[in-house]
């Protein structure tokens, strides 16, 4: 059996550009791509924290060290400069591969500069102060 697992994540990067008339895709600072092990032209899933939009495109190189996150083409309707995004890639692997695989997680500050990396998402604990009515 093959499984699909999270391969990499850029967590809460900030959109710097939204270029409707560009050919398409999402330009990402090459340093961030390297840190997250995302290849040029690799399919990416983008989750907009600010408006809830979720969409698929591919990564293209942005200038290394620039902090650029440019959502281009039709996807520019789904994100605006300043929006926070989670950008993920996924990989297919066997159960044996999945048993020892760890994703590459990259966390950034407001300027899209790396603050830290990890290969483990923190355990989510029950929120005893949650005021939302869930049922």
N, C-alpha and C positions, 0 to 999 in steps of 0.2 A: 504494500500500500504506500502511496505517496502522500505526503502532508505538505501543506503550505504554511510556512512560518514567517514571522517578521524577520527580515534580514537586516534592515537598518532604519534608523529614525533620526531626523533633524527635528528637535523638539522646540516648538514655539519660536520659530524664526519669524522675523518681521518683513513683510513685503516692502521692497524699496521702489518698485516700479510695476505698473500694470500697462502693458503696451498692446492695445487692441489691434493696431495695424501691423504688428510684427507677424512673421510667418507662423509662429505657434510655439508651444513648449514652455518650459520654465528654466530660465537662466539662473544658475546657482553658483555662488563663489566657489572656485575650484578647490580652495582649501577646505571648505565645508564638505564638498563631494568626496575629497580624499579621506577626510576624517571619518566620514560615514560609510566609506566603501561603496559609494554609488558611482556607477560608470556613466560616462557621456552616452546619451541616447537610451539609457535604461528607463524602463517604464517606472513611473512614480505615482503614488496615490497621494493626493493633497487633501487635507482636512482643515477647513478654515474655522478656527476657534471663535472668531468674532461673529460670523453670520451663519455657521452651520453647513455651509456648502461643502460638498465632497466631490472630487473629480479626479480623473486619470489623465496624465499627459506623460511627457518624457523629459529627462534632464538634459540641458545643454550647459556648456562651460560658461561661467561668468569669470571676470577678472579675479585672480587669486588675491585674497586679502581685502577685497573691496566691500565685502559684506552684502553683495547684490543678491537679491531674490526678486526676479522679475517674472511675473505671470503674464504670459503673452497670448496673442490671438484671441479666440473666442473665450478662453478661460479668464481673460482680463475682466469679464463681466462678473466673475465669481470671487474676485479679491481686489482690494484697493490698497494703495500704499498705507502702511501702518498696521494693516491686519496681521494677526498672529496666525501662523500656519504650523501644522504638523505634517512633515513630508516623510512618507514611508516607502520602503521597498519590501518585497516579499520574495521568498525562494521556495522552490519545490524540492523536497528531499525525501529520502527513504526514512522509515522509522529508526533505523540504525544511525543514520546521519543526524536525525533530529534529536536523538537521545543525548548528544554531546554538543550540539550547536548552541551558540550564544549570539544574539544580535549585537550590532554596533549602534549604540545610542549616543547622540551628540546633543549637548545642551548649550544654549547660547544666551548672551545678554541682549539688551535693547538694540545694540549696534551689530548684532549677528556675529559677535566674536565668541569663540568657544570658551565656556566657563569650566566645563568638565565633560568627561565621557564615561560611559559605563557599559556593561554588558548584562545588566540586571535591572528590571523595572521594580521599584519598591513595592512591597506587599501592601495592598489596599486593605486598610482596617475598616471595620464598621464604624460609621460616623454616628455617635450617640447624640449629637446636637443637630441632626438633620431635621429641618422643620417642614420639608416638603411632604405633602400628603400623598402616599404611594398606594392608597387603596382603601 
